[in-house]
Amino acid sequence: MMRVEWGAGVIASTIANVNRDPKKPPFSPTDFTLHFTKVAAADEPISLEEAMSSWT
């Protein structure tokens, strides 16, 4: 189901970017998805335990 949500977000952001004001920032697929959020890049890798705790 999450793949469908991501695909819909990509399509929605593409349509929104085609029709947006050039002076405004572009849209991202995460602007149109519920379960995907923007995350900042990590400076260093996280441990397996930290990754597993974020899955629940």
CHARMM internal coordinates of N, CA and C (Angstrom, degrees):
IC EDIT
DIST 1 N 1 CA 1.4493
DIST 1 CA 1 C 1.5308
ANGL 1 N 1 CA 1 C 111.72
DIST 1 C 2 N 1.3272
ANGL 1 CA 1 C 2 N 116.64
DIHE 1 N 1 CA 1 C 2 N -33.04
DIST 2 N 2 CA 1.4589
ANGL 1 C 2 N 2 CA 119.36
DIHE 1 CA 1 C 2 N 2 CA -178.70
DIST 2 CA 2 C 1.5268
ANGL 2 N 2 CA 2 C 111.23
DIHE 1 C 2 N 2 CA 2 C -68.35
DIST 2 C 3 N 1.3528
ANGL 2 CA 2 C 3 N 116.64
DIHE 2 N 2 CA 2 C 3 N -31.04
DIST 3 N 3 CA 1.4573
ANGL 2 C 3 N 3 CA 119.24
DIHE 2 CA 2 C 3 N 3 CA 177.27
DIST 3 CA 3 C 1.5191
ANGL 3 N 3 CA 3 C 110.82
DIHE 2 C 3 N 3 CA 3 C -64.13
DIST 3 C 4 N 1.3202
ANGL 3 CA 3 C 4 N 116.00
DIHE 3 N 3 CA 3 C 4 N -38.04
DIST 4 N 4 CA 1.4612
ANGL 3 C 4 N 4 CA 120.66
DIHE 3 CA 3 C 4 N 4 CA 178.92
DIST 4 CA 4 C 1.5273
ANGL 4 N 4 CA 4 C 109.40
DIHE 3 C 4 N 4 CA 4 C -65.77
DIST 4 C 5 N 1.3307
ANGL 4 CA 4 C 5 N 115.75
DIHE 4 N 4 CA 4 C 5 N -41.88
DIST 5 N 5 CA 1.4658
ANGL 4 C 5 N 5 CA 119.85
DIHE 4 CA 4 C 5 N 5 CA 179.52
DIST 5 CA 5 C 1.5310
ANGL 5 N 5 CA 5 C 110.55
DIHE 4 C 5 N 5 CA 5 C -62.91
DIST 5 C 6 N 1.3290
ANGL 5 CA 5 C 6 N 117.10
DIHE 5 N 5 CA 5 C 6 N -42.53
DIST 6 N 6 CA 1.4628
ANGL 5 C 6 N 6 CA 120.27
DIHE 5 CA 5 C 6 N 6 CA 179.93
DIST 6 CA 6 C 1.5300
ANGL 6 N 6 CA 6 C 110.32
DIHE 5 C 6 N 6 CA 6 C -64.25
DIST 6 C 7 N 1.3225
ANGL 6 CA 6 C 7 N 116.85
DIHE 6 N 6 CA 6 C 7 N -43.16
DIST 7 N 7 CA 1.4657
ANGL 6 C 7 N 7 CA 120.73
DIHE 6 CA 6 C 7 N 7 CA 178.90
DIST 7 CA 7 C 1.5162
ANGL 7 N 7 CA 7 C 112.03
DIHE 6 C 7 N 7 CA 7 C -61.53
DIST 7 C 8 N 1.3245
ANGL 7 CA 7 C 8 N 115.96
DIHE 7 N 7 CA 7 C 8 N -41.35
DIST 8 N 8 CA 1.4672
ANGL 7 C 8 N 8 CA 119.82
DIHE 7 CA 7 C 8 N 8 CA 177.90
DIST 8 CA 8 C 1.5259
ANGL 8 N 8 CA 8 C 110.25
DIHE 7 C 8 N 8 CA 8 C -65.29
DIST 8 C 9 N 1.3349
ANGL 8 CA 8 C 9 N 116.98
DIHE 8 N 8 CA 8 C 9 N -37.14
DIST 9 N 9 CA 1.4640
ANGL 8 C 9 N 9 CA 120.34
DIHE 8 CA 8 C 9 N 9 CA 177.74
DIST 9 CA 9 C 1.5168
ANGL 9 N 9 CA 9 C 112.46
DIHE 8 C 9 N 9 CA 9 C -65.19
DIST 9 C 10 N 1.3242
ANGL 9 CA 9 C 10 N 116.27
DIHE 9 N 9 CA 9 C 10 N -37.93
DIST 10 N 10 CA 1.4715
ANGL 9 C 10 N 10 CA 120.92
DIHE 9 CA 9 C 10 N 10 CA 177.91
DIST 10 CA 10 C 1.5241
ANGL 10 N 10 CA 10 C 110.21
DIHE 9 C 10 N 10 CA 10 C -65.01
DIST 10 C 11 N 1.3180
ANGL 10 CA 10 C 11 N 116.38
DIHE 10 N 10 CA 10 C 11 N -45.46
DIST 11 N 11 CA 1.4674
ANGL 10 C 11 N 11 CA 120.42
DIHE 10 CA 10 C 11 N 11 CA 179.61
DIST 11 CA 11 C 1.5228
ANGL 11 N 11 CA 11 C 110.61
DIHE 10 C 11 N 11 CA 11 C -64.14
DIST 11 C 12 N 1.3396
ANGL 11 CA 11 C 12 N 116.63
DIHE 11 N 11 CA 11 C 12 N -45.49
DIST 12 N 12 CA 1.4667
ANGL 11 C 12 N 12 CA 120.18
DIHE 11 CA 11 C 12 N 12 CA -179.00
DIST 12 CA 12 C 1.5267
ANGL 12 N 12 CA 12 C 111.20
DIHE 11 C 12 N 12 CA 12 C -63.54
DIST 12 C 13 N 1.3379
ANGL 12 CA 12 C 13 N 117.52
DIHE 12 N 12 CA 12 C 13 N -41.15
DIST 13 N 13 CA 1.4666
ANGL 12 C 13 N 13 CA 119.17
DIHE 12 CA 12 C 13 N 13 CA -179.94
DIST 13 CA 13 C 1.5238
ANGL 13 N 13 CA 13 C 111.46
DIHE 12 C 13 N 13 CA 13 C -68.54
DIST 13 C 14 N 1.3271
ANGL 13 CA 13 C 14 N 117.41
DIHE 13 N 13 CA 13 C 14 N -34.63
DIST 14 N 14 CA 1.4619
ANGL 13 C 14 N 14 CA 120.56
DIHE 13 CA 13 C 14 N 14 CA 177.26
DIST 14 CA 14 C 1.5210
ANGL 14 N 14 CA 14 C 110.65
DIHE 13 C 14 N 14 CA 14 C -63.78
DIST 14 C 15 N 1.3219
ANGL 14 CA 14 C 15 N 116.54
DIHE 14 N 14 CA 14 C 15 N -46.93
DIST 15 N 15 CA 1.4708
ANGL 14 C 15 N 15 CA 120.34
DIHE 14 CA 14 C 15 N 15 CA 179.03
DIST 15 CA 15 C 1.5201
ANGL 15 N 15 CA 15 C 110.43
DIHE 14 C 15 N 15 CA 15 C -63.50
DIST 15 C 16 N 1.3291
ANGL 15 CA 15 C 16 N 116.67
DIHE 15 N 15 CA 15 C 16 N -42.97
DIST 16 N 16 CA 1.4681
ANGL 15 C 16 N 16 CA 120.03
DIHE 15 CA 15 C 16 N 16 CA -179.84
DIST 16 CA 16 C 1.5265
ANGL 16 N 16 CA 16 C 111.05
DIHE 15 C 16 N 16 CA 16 C -64.63
DIST 16 C 17 N 1.3332
ANGL 16 CA 16 C 17 N 117.99
DIHE 16 N 16 CA 16 C 17 N -38.58
DIST 17 N 17 CA 1.4627
ANGL 16 C 17 N 17 CA 120.54
DIHE 16 CA 16 C 17 N 17 CA -179.63
DIST 17 CA 17 C 1.5175
ANGL 17 N 17 CA 17 C 112.77
DIHE 16 C 17 N 17 CA 17 C -70.37
DIST 17 C 18 N 1.3195
ANGL 17 CA 17 C 18 N 116.99
DIHE 17 N 17 CA 17 C 18 N -32.28
DIST 18 N 18 CA 1.4664
ANGL 17 C 18 N 18 CA 120.20
DIHE 17 CA 17 C 18 N 18 CA 177.13
DIST 18 CA 18 C 1.5264
ANGL 18 N 18 CA 18 C 110.19
DIHE 17 C 18 N 18 CA 18 C -66.32
DIST 18 C 19 N 1.3266
ANGL 18 CA 18 C 19 N 116.21
DIHE 18 N 18 CA 18 C 19 N -34.21
DIST 19 N 19 CA 1.4629
ANGL 18 C 19 N 19 CA 120.55
DIHE 18 CA 18 C 19 N 19 CA -174.53
DIST 19 CA 19 C 1.5213
ANGL 19 N 19 CA 19 C 114.14
DIHE 18 C 19 N 19 CA 19 C -102.99
DIST 19 C 20 N 1.3147
ANGL 19 CA 19 C 20 N 118.86
DIHE 19 N 19 CA 19 C 20 N 7.09
DIST 20 N 20 CA 1.4724
ANGL 19 C 20 N 20 CA 120.61
DIHE 19 CA 19 C 20 N 20 CA -176.82
DIST 20 CA 20 C 1.5294
ANGL 20 N 20 CA 20 C 111.34
DIHE 19 C 20 N 20 CA 20 C -83.79
DIST 20 C 21 N 1.3098
ANGL 20 CA 20 C 21 N 114.36
DIHE 20 N 20 CA 20 C 21 N 161.67
DIST 21 N 21 CA 1.4582
ANGL 20 C 21 N 21 CA 121.70
DIHE 20 CA 20 C 21 N 21 CA 175.00
DIST 21 CA 21 C 1.5362
ANGL 21 N 21 CA 21 C 107.66
DIHE 20 C 21 N 21 CA 21 C -70.40
DIST 21 C 22 N 1.3324
ANGL 21 CA 21 C 22 N 119.04
DIHE 21 N 21 CA 21 C 22 N 129.05
DIST 22 N 22 CA 1.4630
ANGL 21 C 22 N 22 CA 120.63
DIHE 21 CA 21 C 22 N 22 CA -177.71
DIST 22 CA 22 C 1.5293
ANGL 22 N 22 CA 22 C 114.00
DIHE 21 C 22 N 22 CA 22 C -59.22
DIST 22 C 23 N 1.3196
ANGL 22 CA 22 C 23 N 117.49
DIHE 22 N 22 CA 22 C 23 N -19.50
DIST 23 N 23 CA 1.4601
ANGL 22 C 23 N 23 CA 120.95
DIHE 22 CA 22 C 23 N 23 CA -179.78
DIST 23 CA 23 C 1.5338
ANGL 23 N 23 CA 23 C 112.37
DIHE 22 C 23 N 23 CA 23 C -82.02
DIST 23 C 24 N 1.3242
ANGL 23 CA 23 C 24 N 117.31
DIHE 23 N 23 CA 23 C 24 N -12.32
DIST 24 N 24 CA 1.4662
ANGL 23 C 24 N 24 CA 121.95
DIHE 23 CA 23 C 24 N 24 CA -179.60
DIST 24 CA 24 C 1.5334
ANGL 24 N 24 CA 24 C 109.77
DIHE 23 C 24 N 24 CA 24 C -93.64
DIST 24 C 25 N 1.3320
ANGL 24 CA 24 C 25 N 117.51
DIHE 24 N 24 CA 24 C 25 N 154.41
DIST 25 N 25 CA 1.4744
ANGL 24 C 25 N 25 CA 119.30
DIHE 24 CA 24 C 25 N 25 CA 179.23
DIST 25 CA 25 C 1.5244
ANGL 25 N 25 CA 25 C 111.62
DIHE 24 C 25 N 25 CA 25 C -69.79
DIST 25 C 26 N 1.3269
ANGL 25 CA 25 C 26 N 117.11
DIHE 25 N 25 CA 25 C 26 N 152.12
DIST 26 N 26 CA 1.4696
ANGL 25 C 26 N 26 CA 119.76
DIHE 25 CA 25 C 26 N 26 CA -178.89
DIST 26 CA 26 C 1.5283
ANGL 26 N 26 CA 26 C 111.96
DIHE 25 C 26 N 26 CA 26 C -69.48
DIST 26 C 27 N 1.3203
ANGL 26 CA 26 C 27 N 114.89
DIHE 26 N 26 CA 26 C 27 N 154.42
DIST 27 N 27 CA 1.4594
ANGL 26 C 27 N 27 CA 121.78
DIHE 26 CA 26 C 27 N 27 CA 176.87
DIST 27 CA 27 C 1.5230
ANGL 27 N 27 CA 27 C 109.42
DIHE 26 C 27 N 27 CA 27 C -84.11
DIST 27 C 28 N 1.3042
ANGL 27 CA 27 C 28 N 114.91
DIHE 27 N 27 CA 27 C 28 N 156.40
DIST 28 N 28 CA 1.4570
ANGL 27 C 28 N 28 CA 122.81
DIHE 27 CA 27 C 28 N 28 CA 177.63
DIST 28 CA 28 C 1.5216
ANGL 28 N 28 CA 28 C 108.17
DIHE 27 C 28 N 28 CA 28 C -119.88
DIST 28 C 29 N 1.3293
ANGL 28 CA 28 C 29 N 118.84
DIHE 28 N 28 CA 28 C 29 N 154.63
DIST 29 N 29 CA 1.4660
ANGL 28 C 29 N 29 CA 119.50
DIHE 28 CA 28 C 29 N 29 CA 176.89
DIST 29 CA 29 C 1.5297
ANGL 29 N 29 CA 29 C 113.11
DIHE 28 C 29 N 29 CA 29 C -56.27
DIST 29 C 30 N 1.3164
ANGL 29 CA 29 C 30 N 117.25
DIHE 29 N 29 CA 29 C 30 N -29.79
DIST 30 N 30 CA 1.4697
ANGL 29 C 30 N 30 CA 119.93
DIHE 29 CA 29 C 30 N 30 CA 179.53
DIST 30 CA 30 C 1.5229
ANGL 30 N 30 CA 30 C 112.63
DIHE 29 C 30 N 30 CA 30 C -69.43
DIST 30 C 31 N 1.3195
ANGL 30 CA 30 C 31 N 117.71
DIHE 30 N 30 CA 30 C 31 N -15.63
DIST 31 N 31 CA 1.4621
ANGL 30 C 31 N 31 CA 120.47
DIHE 30 CA 30 C 31 N 31 CA 175.50
DIST 31 CA 31 C 1.5283
ANGL 31 N 31 CA 31 C 111.11
DIHE 30 C 31 N 31 CA 31 C -71.27
DIST 31 C 32 N 1.3190
ANGL 31 CA 31 C 32 N 117.04
DIHE 31 N 31 CA 31 C 32 N -17.00
DIST 32 N 32 CA 1.4594
ANGL 31 C 32 N 32 CA 121.59
DIHE 31 CA 31 C 32 N 32 CA -174.69
DIST 32 CA 32 C 1.5319
ANGL 32 N 32 CA 32 C 113.11
DIHE 31 C 32 N 32 CA 32 C -118.95
DIST 32 C 33 N 1.3184
ANGL 32 CA 32 C 33 N 117.63
DIHE 32 N 32 CA 32 C 33 N 8.56
DIST 33 N 33 CA 1.4608
ANGL 32 C 33 N 33 CA 120.75
DIHE 32 CA 32 C 33 N 33 CA -179.95
DIST 33 CA 33 C 1.5142
ANGL 33 N 33 CA 33 C 110.39
DIHE 32 C 33 N 33 CA 33 C -116.17
DIST 33 C 34 N 1.3101
ANGL 33 CA 33 C 34 N 115.63
DIHE 33 N 33 CA 33 C 34 N 149.99
DIST 34 N 34 CA 1.4580
ANGL 33 C 34 N 34 CA 121.42
DIHE 33 CA 33 C 34 N 34 CA -178.46
DIST 34 CA 34 C 1.5179
ANGL 34 N 34 CA 34 C 112.45
DIHE 33 C 34 N 34 CA 34 C -88.91
DIST 34 C 35 N 1.3174
ANGL 34 CA 34 C 35 N 117.12
DIHE 34 N 34 CA 34 C 35 N -38.54
DIST 35 N 35 CA 1.4572
ANGL 34 C 35 N 35 CA 121.12
DIHE 34 CA 34 C 35 N 35 CA -172.49
DIST 35 CA 35 C 1.5235
ANGL 35 N 35 CA 35 C 113.82
DIHE 34 C 35 N 35 CA 35 C -98.43
DIST 35 C 36 N 1.3086
ANGL 35 CA 35 C 36 N 118.07
DIHE 35 N 35 CA 35 C 36 N -7.96
DIST 36 N 36 CA 1.4500
ANGL 35 C 36 N 36 CA 121.40
DIHE 35 CA 35 C 36 N 36 CA 177.09
DIST 36 CA 36 C 1.5161
ANGL 36 N 36 CA 36 C 108.25
DIHE 35 C 36 N 36 CA 36 C -107.40
DIST 36 C 37 N 1.3057
ANGL 36 CA 36 C 37 N 116.88
DIHE 36 N 36 CA 36 C 37 N 134.41
DIST 37 N 37 CA 1.4557
ANGL 36 C 37 N 37 CA 121.33
DIHE 36 CA 36 C 37 N 37 CA 178.85
DIST 37 CA 37 C 1.5189
ANGL 37 N 37 CA 37 C 109.19
DIHE 36 C 37 N 37 CA 37 C -129.73
DIST 37 C 38 N 1.2971
ANGL 37 CA 37 C 38 N 115.79
DIHE 37 N 37 CA 37 C 38 N 158.08
DIST 38 N 38 CA 1.4552
ANGL 37 C 38 N 38 CA 120.03
DIHE 37 CA 37 C 38 N 38 CA 175.91
DIST 38 CA 38 C 1.5181
ANGL 38 N 38 CA 38 C 108.68
DIHE 37 C 38 N 38 CA 38 C -73.49
DIST 38 C 39 N 1.3034
ANGL 38 CA 38 C 39 N 116.15
DIHE 38 N 38 CA 38 C 39 N 136.93
DIST 39 N 39 CA 1.4606
ANGL 38 C 39 N 39 CA 121.14
DIHE 38 CA 38 C 39 N 39 CA 176.99
DIST 39 CA 39 C 1.5196
ANGL 39 N 39 CA 39 C 108.41
DIHE 38 C 39 N 39 CA 39 C -128.98
DIST 39 C 40 N 1.3044
ANGL 39 CA 39 C 40 N 114.48
DIHE 39 N 39 CA 39 C 40 N 144.59
DIST 40 N 40 CA 1.4582
ANGL 39 C 40 N 40 CA 119.52
DIHE 39 CA 39 C 40 N 40 CA 177.77
DIST 40 CA 40 C 1.5261
ANGL 40 N 40 CA 40 C 108.92
DIHE 39 C 40 N 40 CA 40 C -76.32
DIST 40 C 41 N 1.3021
ANGL 40 CA 40 C 41 N 116.33
DIHE 40 N 40 CA 40 C 41 N 147.76
DIST 41 N 41 CA 1.4555
ANGL 40 C 41 N 41 CA 120.55
DIHE 40 CA 40 C 41 N 41 CA 178.61
DIST 41 CA 41 C 1.5248
ANGL 41 N 41 CA 41 C 109.66
DIHE 40 C 41 N 41 CA 41 C -68.54
DIST 41 C 42 N 1.3025
ANGL 41 CA 41 C 42 N 115.94
DIHE 41 N 41 CA 41 C 42 N 139.15
DIST 42 N 42 CA 1.4582
ANGL 41 C 42 N 42 CA 120.84
DIHE 41 CA 41 C 42 N 42 CA 179.45
DIST 42 CA 42 C 1.5235
ANGL 42 N 42 CA 42 C 109.99
DIHE 41 C 42 N 42 CA 42 C -80.45
DIST 42 C 43 N 1.3123
ANGL 42 CA 42 C 43 N 115.94
DIHE 42 N 42 CA 42 C 43 N 146.64
DIST 43 N 43 CA 1.4615
ANGL 42 C 43 N 43 CA 120.53
DIHE 42 CA 42 C 43 N 43 CA 178.13
DIST 43 CA 43 C 1.5261
ANGL 43 N 43 CA 43 C 111.59
DIHE 42 C 43 N 43 CA 43 C -74.03
DIST 43 C 44 N 1.3378
ANGL 43 CA 43 C 44 N 115.49
DIHE 43 N 43 CA 43 C 44 N -31.67
DIST 44 N 44 CA 1.4518
ANGL 43 C 44 N 44 CA 119.93
DIHE 43 CA 43 C 44 N 44 CA 179.79
DIST 44 CA 44 C 1.5229
ANGL 44 N 44 CA 44 C 109.39
DIHE 43 C 44 N 44 CA 44 C -142.16
DIST 44 C 45 N 1.3079
ANGL 44 CA 44 C 45 N 117.60
DIHE 44 N 44 CA 44 C 45 N 158.75
DIST 45 N 45 CA 1.4628
ANGL 44 C 45 N 45 CA 120.32
DIHE 44 CA 44 C 45 N 45 CA -178.39
DIST 45 CA 45 C 1.5286
ANGL 45 N 45 CA 45 C 111.85
DIHE 44 C 45 N 45 CA 45 C -64.44
DIST 45 C 46 N 1.3312
ANGL 45 CA 45 C 46 N 115.73
DIHE 45 N 45 CA 45 C 46 N 152.95
DIST 46 N 46 CA 1.4555
ANGL 45 C 46 N 46 CA 119.72
DIHE 45 CA 45 C 46 N 46 CA 176.59
DIST 46 CA 46 C 1.5248
ANGL 46 N 46 CA 46 C 109.25
DIHE 45 C 46 N 46 CA 46 C -99.30
DIST 46 C 47 N 1.3094
ANGL 46 CA 46 C 47 N 116.01
DIHE 46 N 46 CA 46 C 47 N 162.77
DIST 47 N 47 CA 1.4622
ANGL 46 C 47 N 47 CA 120.17
DIHE 46 CA 46 C 47 N 47 CA -178.75
DIST 47 CA 47 C 1.5278
ANGL 47 N 47 CA 47 C 110.39
DIHE 46 C 47 N 47 CA 47 C -76.00
DIST 47 C 48 N 1.3132
ANGL 47 CA 47 C 48 N 115.84
DIHE 47 N 47 CA 47 C 48 N 164.84
DIST 48 N 48 CA 1.4553
ANGL 47 C 48 N 48 CA 121.36
DIHE 47 CA 47 C 48 N 48 CA 177.94
DIST 48 CA 48 C 1.5219
ANGL 48 N 48 CA 48 C 110.59
DIHE 47 C 48 N 48 CA 48 C -61.87
DIST 48 C 49 N 1.3267
ANGL 48 CA 48 C 49 N 117.34
DIHE 48 N 48 CA 48 C 49 N -39.53
DIST 49 N 49 CA 1.4690
ANGL 48 C 49 N 49 CA 120.88
DIHE 48 CA 48 C 49 N 49 CA 179.88
DIST 49 CA 49 C 1.5318
ANGL 49 N 49 CA 49 C 110.96
DIHE 48 C 49 N 49 CA 49 C -63.98
DIST 49 C 50 N 1.3315
ANGL 49 CA 49 C 50 N 117.62
DIHE 49 N 49 CA 49 C 50 N -40.33
DIST 50 N 50 CA 1.4597
ANGL 49 C 50 N 50 CA 121.13
DIHE 49 CA 49 C 50 N 50 CA 177.82
DIST 50 CA 50 C 1.5298
ANGL 50 N 50 CA 50 C 111.00
DIHE 49 C 50 N 50 CA 50 C -65.21
DIST 50 C 51 N 1.3116
ANGL 50 CA 50 C 51 N 116.45
DIHE 50 N 50 CA 50 C 51 N -39.91
DIST 51 N 51 CA 1.4566
ANGL 50 C 51 N 51 CA 120.30
DIHE 50 CA 50 C 51 N 51 CA 178.46
DIST 51 CA 51 C 1.5193
ANGL 51 N 51 CA 51 C 110.48
DIHE 50 C 51 N 51 CA 51 C -65.62
DIST 51 C 52 N 1.3218
ANGL 51 CA 51 C 52 N 117.07
DIHE 51 N 51 CA 51 C 52 N -44.46
DIST 52 N 52 CA 1.4626
ANGL 51 C 52 N 52 CA 120.58
DIHE 51 CA 51 C 52 N 52 CA -178.80
DIST 52 CA 52 C 1.5335
ANGL 52 N 52 CA 52 C 111.38
DIHE 51 C 52 N 52 CA 52 C -65.16
DIST 52 C 53 N 1.3370
ANGL 52 CA 52 C 53 N 117.53
DIHE 52 N 52 CA 52 C 53 N -34.33
DIST 53 N 53 CA 1.4602
ANGL 52 C 53 N 53 CA 119.07
DIHE 52 CA 52 C 53 N 53 CA 179.29
DIST 53 CA 53 C 1.5291
ANGL 53 N 53 CA 53 C 111.82
DIHE 52 C 53 N 53 CA 53 C -70.23
DIST 53 C 54 N 1.3254
ANGL 53 CA 53 C 54 N 117.64
DIHE 53 N 53 CA 53 C 54 N -24.62
DIST 54 N 54 CA 1.4624
ANGL 53 C 54 N 54 CA 120.45
DIHE 53 CA 53 C 54 N 54 CA 179.50
DIST 54 CA 54 C 1.5321
ANGL 54 N 54 CA 54 C 112.03
DIHE 53 C 54 N 54 CA 54 C -80.34
DIST 54 C 55 N 1.3290
ANGL 54 CA 54 C 55 N 118.28
DIHE 54 N 54 CA 54 C 55 N -12.78
DIST 55 N 55 CA 1.4625
ANGL 54 C 55 N 55 CA 122.17
DIHE 54 CA 54 C 55 N 55 CA -177.24
DIST 55 CA 55 C 1.5077
ANGL 55 N 55 CA 55 C 112.46
DIHE 54 C 55 N 55 CA 55 C -77.99
DIST 55 C 56 N 1.3244
ANGL 55 CA 55 C 56 N 118.53
DIHE 55 N 55 CA 55 C 56 N -19.75
DIST 56 N 56 CA 1.4649
ANGL 55 C 56 N 56 CA 120.41
DIHE 55 CA 55 C 56 N 56 CA -175.72
DIST 56 CA 56 C 1.4957
ANGL 56 N 56 CA 56 C 111.69
DIHE 55 C 56 N 56 CA 56 C -97.02
END
COOR INIT
IC SEED 1 N 1 CA 1 C
IC BUILD
